Amino acid sequence: MTYQELQAALKVFGLDERASLKEIKKHHRALVKIHHPDQVRRDSRDGEQNDSEQIRQINEAYALILDYLES
């Protein structure tokens, strides 16, 4: 993983490299809660697909950050 990839992952959560694991987890949970398909009722498929894409990006960023912190 490059430094730029880590920065991009942290940017998803609105954080910088000084963020603690506790802050990262807190932001992850908050974003998942906002964008989870079961929590948001959409009138169109576009909104549903957009939320699914955002959840995917949030989870990928979270996994990338955790991998970095564990190494």
PDB file of N, CA, C, O and CB in Angstrom:
ATOM      1  N   MET A   1       0.841  -1.161   0.000  1.00  0.00           N
ATOM      2  CA  MET A   1       0.000   0.000   0.000  1.00  0.00           C
ATOM      3  C   MET A   1       0.898   1.239   0.000  1.00  0.00           C
ATOM      4  O   MET A   1       1.909   1.306   0.700  1.00  0.00           O
ATOM      5  CB  MET A   1      -0.964  -0.010   1.215  1.00  0.00           C
ATOM      6  N   THR A   2       0.494   2.201  -0.800  1.00  0.00           N
ATOM      7  CA  THR A   2       1.256   3.442  -0.858  1.00  0.00           C
ATOM      8  C   THR A   2       0.681   4.463   0.116  1.00  0.00           C
ATOM      9  O   THR A   2      -0.436   4.320   0.612  1.00  0.00           O
ATOM     10  CB  THR A   2       1.260   4.009  -2.286  1.00  0.00           C
ATOM     11  N   TYR A   3       1.462   5.477   0.371  1.00  0.00           N
ATOM     12  CA  TYR A   3       1.021   6.561   1.250  1.00  0.00           C
ATOM     13  C   TYR A   3      -0.211   7.252   0.664  1.00  0.00           C
ATOM     14  O   TYR A   3      -1.112   7.650   1.402  1.00  0.00           O
ATOM     15  CB  TYR A   3       2.161   7.585   1.465  1.00  0.00           C
ATOM     16  N   GLN A   4      -0.247   7.393  -0.658  1.00  0.00           N
ATOM     17  CA  GLN A   4      -1.388   8.030  -1.323  1.00  0.00           C
ATOM     18  C   GLN A   4      -2.658   7.204  -1.154  1.00  0.00           C
ATOM     19  O   GLN A   4      -3.742   7.763  -0.983  1.00  0.00           O
ATOM     20  CB  GLN A   4      -1.092   8.234  -2.812  1.00  0.00           C
ATOM     21  N   GLU A   5      -2.535   5.888  -1.200  1.00  0.00           N
ATOM     22  CA  GLU A   5      -3.700   5.024  -0.990  1.00  0.00           C
ATOM     23  C   GLU A   5      -4.229   5.164   0.435  1.00  0.00           C
ATOM     24  O   GLU A   5      -5.439   5.199   0.655  1.00  0.00           O
ATOM     25  CB  GLU A   5      -3.341   3.555  -1.280  1.00  0.00           C
ATOM     26  N   LEU A   6      -3.322   5.243   1.390  1.00  0.00           N
ATOM     27  CA  LEU A   6      -3.729   5.438   2.781  1.00  0.00           C
ATOM     28  C   LEU A   6      -4.423   6.786   2.949  1.00  0.00           C
ATOM     29  O   LEU A   6      -5.457   6.875   3.611  1.00  0.00           O
ATOM     30  CB  LEU A   6      -2.511   5.341   3.722  1.00  0.00           C
ATOM     31  N   GLN A   7      -3.863   7.827   2.355  1.00  0.00           N
ATOM     32  CA  GLN A   7      -4.468   9.157   2.432  1.00  0.00           C
ATOM     33  C   GLN A   7      -5.866   9.154   1.828  1.00  0.00           C
ATOM     34  O   GLN A   7      -6.788   9.747   2.389  1.00  0.00           O
ATOM     35  CB  GLN A   7      -3.587  10.190   1.718  1.00  0.00           C
ATOM     36  N   ALA A   8      -6.029   8.487   0.685  1.00  0.00           N
ATOM     37  CA  ALA A   8      -7.340   8.420   0.030  1.00  0.00           C
ATOM     38  C   ALA A   8      -8.340   7.671   0.907  1.00  0.00           C
ATOM     39  O   ALA A   8      -9.502   8.065   1.005  1.00  0.00           O
ATOM     40  CB  ALA A   8      -7.224   7.736  -1.349  1.00  0.00           C
ATOM     41  N   ALA A   9      -7.890   6.598   1.539  1.00  0.00           N
ATOM     42  CA  ALA A   9      -8.775   5.824   2.414  1.00  0.00           C
ATOM     43  C   ALA A   9      -9.202   6.659   3.619  1.00  0.00           C
ATOM     44  O   ALA A   9     -10.371   6.639   4.003  1.00  0.00           O
ATOM     45  CB  ALA A   9      -8.079   4.529   2.883  1.00  0.00           C
ATOM     46  N   LEU A  10      -8.279   7.378   4.207  1.00  0.00           N
ATOM     47  CA  LEU A  10      -8.609   8.233   5.351  1.00  0.00           C
ATOM     48  C   LEU A  10      -9.530   9.376   4.945  1.00  0.00           C
ATOM     49  O   LEU A  10     -10.376   9.811   5.726  1.00  0.00           O
ATOM     50  CB  LEU A  10      -7.333   8.792   5.983  1.00  0.00           C
ATOM     51  N   LYS A  11      -9.362   9.855   3.727  1.00  0.00           N
ATOM     52  CA  LYS A  11     -10.199  10.951   3.224  1.00  0.00           C
ATOM     53  C   LYS A  11     -11.666  10.522   3.132  1.00  0.00           C
ATOM     54  O   LYS A  11     -12.562  11.346   3.314  1.00  0.00           O
ATOM     55  CB  LYS A  11      -9.698  11.420   1.842  1.00  0.00           C
ATOM     56  N   VAL A  12     -11.914   9.253   2.854  1.00  0.00           N
ATOM     57  CA  VAL A  12     -13.285   8.732   2.815  1.00  0.00           C
ATOM     58  C   VAL A  12     -13.987   9.015   4.142  1.00  0.00           C
ATOM     59  O   VAL A  12     -15.188   9.287   4.174  1.00  0.00           O
ATOM     60  CB  VAL A  12     -13.287   7.207   2.514  1.00  0.00           C
ATOM     61  N   PHE A  13     -13.232   8.948   5.229  1.00  0.00           N
ATOM     62  CA  PHE A  13     -13.784   9.171   6.564  1.00  0.00           C
ATOM     63  C   PHE A  13     -13.619  10.612   7.042  1.00  0.00           C
ATOM     64  O   PHE A  13     -14.056  10.963   8.138  1.00  0.00           O
ATOM     65  CB  PHE A  13     -13.128   8.236   7.549  1.00  0.00           C
ATOM     66  N   GLY A  14     -12.984  11.442   6.214  1.00  0.00           N
ATOM     67  CA  GLY A  14     -12.757  12.828   6.608  1.00  0.00           C
ATOM     68  C   GLY A  14     -11.700  12.955   7.690  1.00  0.00           C
ATOM     69  O   GLY A  14     -11.753  13.867   8.514  1.00  0.00           O
ATOM     70  N   LEU A  15     -10.738  12.036   7.687  1.00  0.00           N
ATOM     71  CA  LEU A  15      -9.698  12.002   8.716  1.00  0.00           C
ATOM     72  C   LEU A  15      -8.319  12.172   8.093  1.00  0.00           C
ATOM     73  O   LEU A  15      -8.163  12.081   6.876  1.00  0.00           O
ATOM     74  CB  LEU A  15      -9.763  10.688   9.507  1.00  0.00           C
ATOM     75  N   ASP A  16      -7.321  12.418   8.938  1.00  0.00           N
ATOM     76  CA  ASP A  16      -5.945  12.450   8.469  1.00  0.00           C
ATOM     77  C   ASP A  16      -5.146  11.355   9.173  1.00  0.00           C
ATOM     78  O   ASP A  16      -5.696  10.575   9.950  1.00  0.00           O
ATOM     79  CB  ASP A  16      -5.309  13.843   8.715  1.00  0.00           C
ATOM     80  N   GLU A  17      -3.848  11.306   8.894  1.00  0.00           N
ATOM     81  CA  GLU A  17      -3.029  10.202   9.408  1.00  0.00           C
ATOM     82  C   GLU A  17      -2.854  10.216  10.921  1.00  0.00           C
ATOM     83  O   GLU A  17      -2.347   9.247  11.486  1.00  0.00           O
ATOM     84  CB  GLU A  17      -1.679  10.237   8.762  1.00  0.00           C
ATOM     85  N   ARG A  18      -3.254  11.275  11.580  1.00  0.00           N
ATOM     86  CA  ARG A  18      -3.155  11.334  13.047  1.00  0.00           C
ATOM     87  C   ARG A  18      -4.369  10.712  13.740  1.00  0.00           C
ATOM     88  O   ARG A  18      -4.409  10.649  14.969  1.00  0.00           O
ATOM     89  CB  ARG A  18      -2.999  12.780  13.499  1.00  0.00           C
ATOM     90  N   ALA A  19      -5.345  10.258  12.978  1.00  0.00           N
ATOM     91  CA  ALA A  19      -6.573   9.698  13.558  1.00  0.00           C
ATOM     92  C   ALA A  19      -6.269   8.408  14.318  1.00  0.00           C
ATOM     93  O   ALA A  19      -5.454   7.590  13.891  1.00  0.00           O
ATOM     94  CB  ALA A  19      -7.622   9.430  12.454  1.00  0.00           C
ATOM     95  N   SER A  20      -6.934   8.253  15.435  1.00  0.00           N
ATOM     96  CA  SER A  20      -6.767   7.033  16.229  1.00  0.00           C
ATOM     97  C   SER A  20      -7.675   5.935  15.675  1.00  0.00           C
ATOM     98  O   SER A  20      -8.600   6.200  14.907  1.00  0.00           O
ATOM     99  CB  SER A  20      -7.083   7.300  17.732  1.00  0.00           C
ATOM    100  N   LEU A  21      -7.392   4.716  16.076  1.00  0.00           N
ATOM    101  CA  LEU A  21      -8.227   3.590  15.666  1.00  0.00           C
ATOM    102  C   LEU A  21      -9.661   3.801  16.138  1.00  0.00           C
ATOM    103  O   LEU A  21     -10.608   3.469  15.426  1.00  0.00           O
ATOM    104  CB  LEU A  21      -7.666   2.262  16.220  1.00  0.00           C
ATOM    105  N   LYS A  22      -9.818   4.344  17.323  1.00  0.00           N
ATOM    106  CA  LYS A  22     -11.150   4.614  17.867  1.00  0.00           C
ATOM    107  C   LYS A  22     -11.911   5.601  16.975  1.00  0.00           C
ATOM    108  O   LYS A  22     -13.098   5.408  16.710  1.00  0.00           O
ATOM    109  CB  LYS A  22     -11.042   5.166  19.304  1.00  0.00           C
ATOM    110  N   GLU A  23     -11.235   6.652  16.516  1.00  0.00           N
ATOM    111  CA  GLU A  23     -11.870   7.636  15.629  1.00  0.00           C
ATOM    112  C   GLU A  23     -12.245   7.006  14.288  1.00  0.00           C
ATOM    113  O   GLU A  23     -13.319   7.267  13.747  1.00  0.00           O
ATOM    114  CB  GLU A  23     -10.933   8.836  15.402  1.00  0.00           C
ATOM    115  N   ILE A  24     -11.358   6.185  13.770  1.00  0.00           N
ATOM    116  CA  ILE A  24     -11.607   5.527  12.486  1.00  0.00           C
ATOM    117  C   ILE A  24     -12.830   4.624  12.594  1.00  0.00           C
ATOM    118  O   ILE A  24     -13.700   4.652  11.724  1.00  0.00           O
ATOM    119  CB  ILE A  24     -10.371   4.712  12.037  1.00  0.00           C
ATOM    120  N   LYS A  25     -12.901   3.829  13.651  1.00  0.00           N
ATOM    121  CA  LYS A  25     -14.052   2.942  13.848  1.00  0.00           C
ATOM    122  C   LYS A  25     -15.340   3.743  14.004  1.00  0.00           C
ATOM    123  O   LYS A  25     -16.379   3.366  13.461  1.00  0.00           O
ATOM    124  CB  LYS A  25     -13.837   2.048  15.079  1.00  0.00           C
ATOM    125  N   LYS A  26     -15.275   4.839  14.738  1.00  0.00           N
ATOM    126  CA  LYS A  26     -16.448   5.685  14.956  1.00  0.00           C
ATOM    127  C   LYS A  26     -16.966   6.254  13.634  1.00  0.00           C
ATOM    128  O   LYS A  26     -18.168   6.231  13.372  1.00  0.00           O
ATOM    129  CB  LYS A  26     -16.110   6.827  15.929  1.00  0.00           C
ATOM    130  N   HIS A  27     -16.058   6.761  12.808  1.00  0.00           N
ATOM    131  CA  HIS A  27     -16.464   7.320  11.524  1.00  0.00           C
ATOM    132  C   HIS A  27     -16.986   6.229  10.586  1.00  0.00           C
ATOM    133  O   HIS A  27     -17.938   6.450   9.838  1.00  0.00           O
ATOM    134  CB  HIS A  27     -15.292   8.059  10.874  1.00  0.00           C
ATOM    135  N   HIS A  28     -16.358   5.056  10.631  1.00  0.00           N
ATOM    136  CA  HIS A  28     -16.815   3.943   9.791  1.00  0.00           C
ATOM    137  C   HIS A  28     -18.256   3.571  10.139  1.00  0.00           C
ATOM    138  O   HIS A  28     -19.104   3.449   9.255  1.00  0.00           O
ATOM    139  CB  HIS A  28     -15.889   2.714   9.962  1.00  0.00           C
ATOM    140  N   ARG A  29     -18.521   3.394  11.414  1.00  0.00           N
ATOM    141  CA  ARG A  29     -19.879   3.027  11.842  1.00  0.00           C
ATOM    142  C   ARG A  29     -20.900   4.093  11.439  1.00  0.00           C
ATOM    143  O   ARG A  29     -21.994   3.771  10.977  1.00  0.00           O
ATOM    144  CB  ARG A  29     -19.919   2.816  13.365  1.00  0.00           C
ATOM    145  N   ALA A  30     -20.537   5.347  11.616  1.00  0.00           N
ATOM    146  CA  ALA A  30     -21.457   6.438  11.284  1.00  0.00           C
ATOM    147  C   ALA A  30     -21.774   6.456   9.793  1.00  0.00           C
ATOM    148  O   ALA A  30     -22.932   6.621   9.408  1.00  0.00           O
ATOM    149  CB  ALA A  30     -20.864   7.786  11.709  1.00  0.00           C
ATOM    150  N   LEU A  31     -20.757   6.288   8.952  1.00  0.00           N
ATOM    151  CA  LEU A  31     -20.989   6.308   7.507  1.00  0.00           C
ATOM    152  C   LEU A  31     -21.786   5.092   7.044  1.00  0.00           C
ATOM    153  O   LEU A  31     -22.656   5.209   6.181  1.00  0.00           O
ATOM    154  CB  LEU A  31     -19.660   6.369   6.763  1.00  0.00           C
ATOM    155  N   VAL A  32     -21.492   3.934   7.611  1.00  0.00           N
ATOM    156  CA  VAL A  32     -22.241   2.731   7.244  1.00  0.00           C
ATOM    157  C   VAL A  32     -23.706   2.892   7.637  1.00  0.00           C
ATOM    158  O   VAL A  32     -24.602   2.497   6.891  1.00  0.00           O
ATOM    159  CB  VAL A  32     -21.634   1.475   7.920  1.00  0.00           C
ATOM    160  N   LYS A  33     -23.940   3.461   8.786  1.00  0.00           N
ATOM    161  CA  LYS A  33     -25.310   3.675   9.249  1.00  0.00           C
ATOM    162  C   LYS A  33     -26.075   4.601   8.300  1.00  0.00           C
ATOM    163  O   LYS A  33     -27.251   4.374   8.017  1.00  0.00           O
ATOM    164  CB  LYS A  33     -25.307   4.259  10.668  1.00  0.00           C
ATOM    165  N   ILE A  34     -25.407   5.632   7.818  1.00  0.00           N
ATOM    166  CA  ILE A  34     -26.038   6.591   6.904  1.00  0.00           C
ATOM    167  C   ILE A  34     -26.355   5.954   5.558  1.00  0.00           C
ATOM    168  O   ILE A  34     -27.440   6.163   5.016  1.00  0.00           O
ATOM    169  CB  ILE A  34     -25.134   7.807   6.701  1.00  0.00           C
ATOM    170  N   HIS A  35     -25.420   5.181   5.015  1.00  0.00           N
ATOM    171  CA  HIS A  35     -25.539   4.692   3.639  1.00  0.00           C
ATOM    172  C   HIS A  35     -26.032   3.256   3.511  1.00  0.00           C
ATOM    173  O   HIS A  35     -26.191   2.769   2.392  1.00  0.00           O
ATOM    174  CB  HIS A  35     -24.224   4.803   2.969  1.00  0.00           C
ATOM    175  N   HIS A  36     -26.278   2.571   4.609  1.00  0.00           N
ATOM    176  CA  HIS A  36     -26.710   1.174   4.533  1.00  0.00           C
ATOM    177  C   HIS A  36     -28.069   1.089   3.845  1.00  0.00           C
ATOM    178  O   HIS A  36     -28.984   1.832   4.201  1.00  0.00           O
ATOM    179  CB  HIS A  36     -26.776   0.538   5.947  1.00  0.00           C
ATOM    180  N   PRO A  37     -28.214   0.199   2.869  1.00  0.00           N
ATOM    181  CA  PRO A  37     -29.472   0.088   2.112  1.00  0.00           C
ATOM    182  C   PRO A  37     -30.695  -0.214   2.978  1.00  0.00           C
ATOM    183  O   PRO A  37     -31.804   0.191   2.629  1.00  0.00           O
ATOM    184  CB  PRO A  37     -29.336  -0.986   1.070  1.00  0.00           C
ATOM    185  N   ASP A  38     -30.519  -0.905   4.081  1.00  0.00           N
ATOM    186  CA  ASP A  38     -31.656  -1.215   4.946  1.00  0.00           C
ATOM    187  C   ASP A  38     -32.101  -0.010   5.772  1.00  0.00           C
ATOM    188  O   ASP A  38     -33.218   0.006   6.289  1.00  0.00           O
ATOM    189  CB  ASP A  38     -31.304  -2.367   5.871  1.00  0.00           C
ATOM    190  N   GLN A  39     -31.246   0.988   5.900  1.00  0.00           N
ATOM    191  CA  GLN A  39     -31.563   2.163   6.699  1.00  0.00           C
ATOM    192  C   GLN A  39     -32.187   3.293   5.885  1.00  0.00           C
ATOM    193  O   GLN A  39     -32.868   4.159   6.436  1.00  0.00           O
ATOM    194  CB  GLN A  39     -30.322   2.660   7.373  1.00  0.00           C
ATOM    195  N   VAL A  40     -31.956   3.282   4.580  1.00  0.00           N
ATOM    196  CA  VAL A  40     -32.400   4.383   3.736  1.00  0.00           C
ATOM    197  C   VAL A  40     -33.452   3.885   2.764  1.00  0.00           C
ATOM    198  O   VAL A  40     -33.245   2.899   2.057  1.00  0.00           O
ATOM    199  CB  VAL A  40     -31.216   5.011   2.978  1.00  0.00           C
ATOM    200  N   ARG A  41     -34.557   4.561   2.734  1.00  0.00           N
ATOM    201  CA  ARG A  41     -35.598   4.203   1.782  1.00  0.00           C
ATOM    202  C   ARG A  41     -35.451   5.096   0.561  1.00  0.00           C
ATOM    203  O   ARG A  41     -35.437   6.322   0.672  1.00  0.00           O
ATOM    204  CB  ARG A  41     -37.019   4.339   2.412  1.00  0.00           C
ATOM    205  N   ARG A  42     -35.344   4.487  -0.573  1.00  0.00           N
ATOM    206  CA  ARG A  42     -35.157   5.214  -1.831  1.00  0.00           C
ATOM    207  C   ARG A  42     -36.345   4.961  -2.748  1.00  0.00           C
ATOM    208  O   ARG A  42     -36.915   3.870  -2.769  1.00  0.00           O
ATOM    209  CB  ARG A  42     -33.835   4.792  -2.526  1.00  0.00           C
ATOM    210  N   ASP A  43     -36.703   5.988  -3.501  1.00  0.00           N
ATOM    211  CA  ASP A  43     -37.780   5.853  -4.473  1.00  0.00           C
ATOM    212  C   ASP A  43     -37.268   5.356  -5.817  1.00  0.00           C
ATOM    213  O   ASP A  43     -38.049   4.892  -6.648  1.00  0.00           O
ATOM    214  CB  ASP A  43     -38.493   7.179  -4.652  1.00  0.00           C
ATOM    215  N   SER A  44     -35.977   5.449  -6.031  1.00  0.00           N
ATOM    216  CA  SER A  44     -35.433   5.037  -7.321  1.00  0.00           C
ATOM    217  C   SER A  44     -34.298   4.046  -7.129  1.00  0.00           C
ATOM    218  O   SER A  44     -33.692   3.971  -6.060  1.00  0.00           O
ATOM    219  CB  SER A  44     -34.947   6.253  -8.115  1.00  0.00           C
ATOM    220  N   ARG A  45     -34.025   3.302  -8.163  1.00  0.00           N
ATOM    221  CA  ARG A  45     -32.922   2.343  -8.145  1.00  0.00           C
ATOM    222  C   ARG A  45     -31.575   3.061  -8.124  1.00  0.00           C
ATOM    223  O   ARG A  45     -30.606   2.546  -7.567  1.00  0.00           O
ATOM    224  CB  ARG A  45     -33.004   1.410  -9.360  1.00  0.00           C
ATOM    225  N   ASP A  46     -31.509   4.258  -8.734  1.00  0.00           N
ATOM    226  CA  ASP A  46     -30.250   4.997  -8.785  1.00  0.00           C
ATOM    227  C   ASP A  46     -29.745   5.312  -7.386  1.00  0.00           C
ATOM    228  O   ASP A  46     -28.557   5.152  -7.105  1.00  0.00           O
ATOM    229  CB  ASP A  46     -30.420   6.290  -9.585  1.00  0.00           C
ATOM    230  N   GLY A  47     -30.627   5.754  -6.513  1.00  0.00           N
ATOM    231  CA  GLY A  47     -30.237   6.057  -5.142  1.00  0.00           C
ATOM    232  C   GLY A  47     -29.756   4.820  -4.420  1.00  0.00           C
ATOM    233  O   GLY A  47     -28.802   4.877  -3.645  1.00  0.00           O
ATOM    234  N   GLU A  48     -30.414   3.699  -4.672  1.00  0.00           N
ATOM    235  CA  GLU A  48     -30.032   2.432  -4.041  1.00  0.00           C
ATOM    236  C   GLU A  48     -28.653   1.992  -4.519  1.00  0.00           C
ATOM    237  O   GLU A  48     -27.825   1.554  -3.720  1.00  0.00           O
ATOM    238  CB  GLU A  48     -31.076   1.336  -4.345  1.00  0.00           C
ATOM    239  N   GLN A  49     -28.407   2.110  -5.826  1.00  0.00           N
ATOM    240  CA  GLN A  49     -27.108   1.728  -6.374  1.00  0.00           C
ATOM    241  C   GLN A  49     -26.011   2.657  -5.866  1.00  0.00           C
ATOM    242  O   GLN A  49     -24.893   2.217  -5.594  1.00  0.00           O
ATOM    243  CB  GLN A  49     -27.146   1.744  -7.906  1.00  0.00           C
ATOM    244  N   ASN A  50     -26.333   3.939  -5.741  1.00  0.00           N
ATOM    245  CA  ASN A  50     -25.358   4.900  -5.236  1.00  0.00           C
ATOM    246  C   ASN A  50     -24.964   4.551  -3.805  1.00  0.00           C
ATOM    247  O   ASN A  50     -23.781   4.580  -3.466  1.00  0.00           O
ATOM    248  CB  ASN A  50     -25.922   6.331  -5.304  1.00  0.00           C
ATOM    249  N   ASP A  51     -25.940   4.221  -2.963  1.00  0.00           N
ATOM    250  CA  ASP A  51     -25.638   3.834  -1.585  1.00  0.00           C
ATOM    251  C   ASP A  51     -24.819   2.548  -1.545  1.00  0.00           C
ATOM    252  O   ASP A  51     -23.908   2.423  -0.727  1.00  0.00           O
ATOM    253  CB  ASP A  51     -26.933   3.659  -0.781  1.00  0.00           C
ATOM    254  N   SER A  52     -25.130   1.593  -2.415  1.00  0.00           N
ATOM    255  CA  SER A  52     -24.366   0.343  -2.459  1.00  0.00           C
ATOM    256  C   SER A  52     -22.917   0.614  -2.840  1.00  0.00           C
ATOM    257  O   SER A  52     -22.003   0.009  -2.280  1.00  0.00           O
ATOM    258  CB  SER A  52     -24.999  -0.645  -3.454  1.00  0.00           C
ATOM    259  N   GLU A  53     -22.705   1.512  -3.780  1.00  0.00           N
ATOM    260  CA  GLU A  53     -21.351   1.879  -4.197  1.00  0.00           C
ATOM    261  C   GLU A  53     -20.616   2.588  -3.054  1.00  0.00           C
ATOM    262  O   GLU A  53     -19.434   2.334  -2.820  1.00  0.00           O
ATOM    263  CB  GLU A  53     -21.395   2.786  -5.454  1.00  0.00           C
ATOM    264  N   GLN A  54     -21.309   3.461  -2.355  1.00  0.00           N
ATOM    265  CA  GLN A  54     -20.678   4.168  -1.243  1.00  0.00           C
ATOM    266  C   GLN A  54     -20.323   3.207  -0.111  1.00  0.00           C
ATOM    267  O   GLN A  54     -19.255   3.327   0.490  1.00  0.00           O
ATOM    268  CB  GLN A  54     -21.600   5.275  -0.723  1.00  0.00           C
ATOM    269  N   ILE A  55     -21.200   2.262   0.182  1.00  0.00           N
ATOM    270  CA  ILE A  55     -20.905   1.257   1.213  1.00  0.00           C
ATOM    271  C   ILE A  55     -19.668   0.458   0.815  1.00  0.00           C
ATOM    272  O   ILE A  55     -18.809   0.179   1.651  1.00  0.00           O
ATOM    273  CB  ILE A  55     -22.120   0.306   1.425  1.00  0.00           C
ATOM    274  N   ARG A  56     -19.579   0.093  -0.455  1.00  0.00           N
ATOM    275  CA  ARG A  56     -18.420  -0.658  -0.942  1.00  0.00           C
ATOM    276  C   ARG A  56     -17.140   0.161  -0.743  1.00  0.00           C
ATOM    277  O   ARG A  56     -16.135  -0.365  -0.264  1.00  0.00           O
ATOM    278  CB  ARG A  56     -18.599  -1.030  -2.440  1.00  0.00           C
ATOM    279  N   GLN A  57     -17.175   1.437  -1.106  1.00  0.00           N
ATOM    280  CA  GLN A  57     -16.001   2.298  -0.953  1.00  0.00           C
ATOM    281  C   GLN A  57     -15.629   2.482   0.521  1.00  0.00           C
ATOM    282  O   GLN A  57     -14.451   2.457   0.876  1.00  0.00           O
ATOM    283  CB  GLN A  57     -16.259   3.664  -1.602  1.00  0.00           C
ATOM    284  N   ILE A  58     -16.625   2.663   1.361  1.00  0.00           N
ATOM    285  CA  ILE A  58     -16.390   2.834   2.801  1.00  0.00           C
ATOM    286  C   ILE A  58     -15.728   1.588   3.378  1.00  0.00           C
ATOM    287  O   ILE A  58     -14.750   1.686   4.119  1.00  0.00           O
ATOM    288  CB  ILE A  58     -17.716   3.128   3.543  1.00  0.00           C
ATOM    289  N   ASN A  59     -16.261   0.420   3.040  1.00  0.00           N
ATOM    290  CA  ASN A  59     -15.716  -0.833   3.576  1.00  0.00           C
ATOM    291  C   ASN A  59     -14.323  -1.133   3.032  1.00  0.00           C
ATOM    292  O   ASN A  59     -13.475  -1.651   3.757  1.00  0.00           O
ATOM    293  CB  ASN A  59     -16.651  -1.991   3.252  1.00  0.00           C
ATOM    294  N   GLU A  60     -14.079  -0.810   1.757  1.00  0.00           N
ATOM    295  CA  GLU A  60     -12.746  -1.012   1.188  1.00  0.00           C
ATOM    296  C   GLU A  60     -11.728  -0.097   1.867  1.00  0.00           C
ATOM    297  O   GLU A  60     -10.616  -0.521   2.181  1.00  0.00           O
ATOM    298  CB  GLU A  60     -12.762  -0.756  -0.332  1.00  0.00           C
ATOM    299  N   ALA A  61     -12.113   1.150   2.089  1.00  0.00           N
ATOM    300  CA  ALA A  61     -11.216   2.095   2.763  1.00  0.00           C
ATOM    301  C   ALA A  61     -10.926   1.624   4.183  1.00  0.00           C
ATOM    302  O   ALA A  61      -9.784   1.683   4.639  1.00  0.00           O
ATOM    303  CB  ALA A  61     -11.830   3.514   2.785  1.00  0.00           C
ATOM    304  N   TYR A  62     -11.944   1.162   4.873  1.00  0.00           N
ATOM    305  CA  TYR A  62     -11.791   0.685   6.249  1.00  0.00           C
ATOM    306  C   TYR A  62     -10.843  -0.517   6.294  1.00  0.00           C
ATOM    307  O   TYR A  62      -9.957  -0.578   7.146  1.00  0.00           O
ATOM    308  CB  TYR A  62     -13.167   0.307   6.851  1.00  0.00           C
ATOM    309  N   ALA A  63     -11.026  -1.457   5.391  1.00  0.00           N
ATOM    310  CA  ALA A  63     -10.161  -2.640   5.345  1.00  0.00           C
ATOM    311  C   ALA A  63      -8.718  -2.244   5.044  1.00  0.00           C
ATOM    312  O   ALA A  63      -7.787  -2.793   5.633  1.00  0.00           O
ATOM    313  CB  ALA A  63     -10.668  -3.638   4.288  1.00  0.00           C
ATOM    314  N   LEU A  64      -8.532  -1.310   4.145  1.00  0.00           N
ATOM    315  CA  LEU A  64      -7.198  -0.849   3.788  1.00  0.00           C
ATOM    316  C   LEU A  64      -6.504  -0.206   4.994  1.00  0.00           C
ATOM    317  O   LEU A  64      -5.328  -0.465   5.250  1.00  0.00           O
ATOM    318  CB  LEU A  64      -7.273   0.147   2.619  1.00  0.00           C
ATOM    319  N   ILE A  65      -7.231   0.626   5.724  1.00  0.00           N
ATOM    320  CA  ILE A  65      -6.669   1.285   6.906  1.00  0.00           C
ATOM    321  C   ILE A  65      -6.319   0.256   7.978  1.00  0.00           C
ATOM    322  O   ILE A  65      -5.247   0.326   8.580  1.00  0.00           O
ATOM    323  CB  ILE A  65      -7.660   2.325   7.470  1.00  0.00           C
ATOM    324  N   LEU A  66      -7.213  -0.692   8.216  1.00  0.00           N
ATOM    325  CA  LEU A  66      -6.938  -1.721   9.230  1.00  0.00           C
ATOM    326  C   LEU A  66      -5.722  -2.556   8.850  1.00  0.00           C
ATOM    327  O   LEU A  66      -4.903  -2.883   9.708  1.00  0.00           O
ATOM    328  CB  LEU A  66      -8.161  -2.633   9.416  1.00  0.00           C
ATOM    329  N   ASP A  67      -5.598  -2.905   7.569  1.00  0.00           N
ATOM    330  CA  ASP A  67      -4.426  -3.655   7.112  1.00  0.00           C
ATOM    331  C   ASP A  67      -3.147  -2.863   7.381  1.00  0.00           C
ATOM    332  O   ASP A  67      -2.142  -3.415   7.829  1.00  0.00           O
ATOM    333  CB  ASP A  67      -4.544  -3.984   5.608  1.00  0.00           C
ATOM    334  N   TYR A  68      -3.202  -1.570   7.102  1.00  0.00           N
ATOM    335  CA  TYR A  68      -2.034  -0.717   7.335  1.00  0.00           C
ATOM    336  C   TYR A  68      -1.677  -0.675   8.822  1.00  0.00           C
ATOM    337  O   TYR A  68      -0.506  -0.784   9.184  1.00  0.00           O
ATOM    338  CB  TYR A  68      -2.298   0.709   6.811  1.00  0.00           C
ATOM    339  N   LEU A  69      -2.675  -0.518   9.671  1.00  0.00           N
ATOM    340  CA  LEU A  69      -2.425  -0.417  11.107  1.00  0.00           C
ATOM    341  C   LEU A  69      -1.914  -1.727  11.703  1.00  0.00           C
ATOM    342  O   LEU A  69      -1.162  -1.714  12.677  1.00  0.00           O
ATOM    343  CB  LEU A  69      -3.691   0.007  11.822  1.00  0.00           C
ATOM    344  N   GLU A  70      -2.315  -2.848  11.125  1.00  0.00           N
ATOM    345  CA  GLU A  70      -1.888  -4.151  11.632  1.00  0.00           C
ATOM    346  C   GLU A  70      -0.480  -4.517  11.186  1.00  0.00           C
ATOM    347  O   GLU A  70       0.164  -5.373  11.792  1.00  0.00           O
ATOM    348  CB  GLU A  70      -2.855  -5.220  11.184  1.00  0.00           C
ATOM    349  N   SER A  71      -0.004  -3.871  10.128  1.00  0.00           N
ATOM    350  CA  SER A  71       1.337  -4.218   9.626  1.00  0.00           C
ATOM    351  C   SER A  71       2.425  -3.404  10.273  1.00  0.00           C
ATOM    352  O   SER A  71       3.601  -3.581   9.955  1.00  0.00           O
ATOM    353  CB  SER A  71       1.402  -4.032   8.135  1.00  0.00           C
TER     354      SER A  71
END
